[in-house]
């Protein structure tokens, strides 16, 4: 074991990052007509995309499948070694196979590829050399060559797996945009966690559980205080004689009133309310409500349903639900 100083360790890390960054930068030069054909075949295919590989390429394949499935391209991972021991049945008639291999000459690949060809499925290779076994036997080859691995022995798959991963992302995003895949589509596949909640939870999902504070423009200050306190949202809407939204009174408005005036007996709600309060639509995304509160440094928003006051959403509602 050779001990390394902190400075030496940092230099090794920087060298690794720079080596892989260089490999990724050069990858753009290999986006050619073959790549475009591959995207067209996958996009127009009637089946799934079966992704296969061996070793570290297989691990990259798992991630590519996850990205494809979450962005609208049905995909399945099939390990190349398992495929020749029974898992070949995963492949159905209209499926397309994406085979990932750095060398394109692995023994398992040499066994697997002819079997897939006999089944009549299209094979897309992600390979470093079109002259390799895989490159020659595939219908289309997407090139992912690297000059060197980040490993000082130029052995451990590092730069090569990085460019495979990046190329997989390029494939997924091309297909995403070809499909016109939207945020709403993405939300259907990501209902869990804060990401899903950002994409599908709406203002209407929150305020229904809240009470709806409201006072008349001519109500007394004491009535307004009771309304704010009893509804526990830190604010109340103020409505005019026709029931339309006229303003809002918050805890802060009450504090500022007390600082300005000792005699509050003659004041009405309309005297201290904030006119033209910030509002949000009933069907707006909860994350949009959060962003609006953040931008305006407030903790409540009045909710409108077809222009009519419908309630209040509080910052704590959004935080408690884990949207952010």
PyMOL commands that set and color helices and strands:
alter all, ss='L'
color gray80, all
select helices_A, chain A and resi 6-30+33-44+56-70+80-83+87-90+107-119+133-137+159-179+183-189+193-200+204-207+221-231+251-260+269-272+286-296+315-321
alter helices_A, ss='H'
color red, helices_A
select strands_A, chain A and resi 49-53+75-79+96-101+123-127+140-143+214-216+235-239+245-250+274-275+279-281+300-305+308-314
alter strands_A, ss='S'
color yellow, strands_A
deselect
rebuild
show_as cartoon
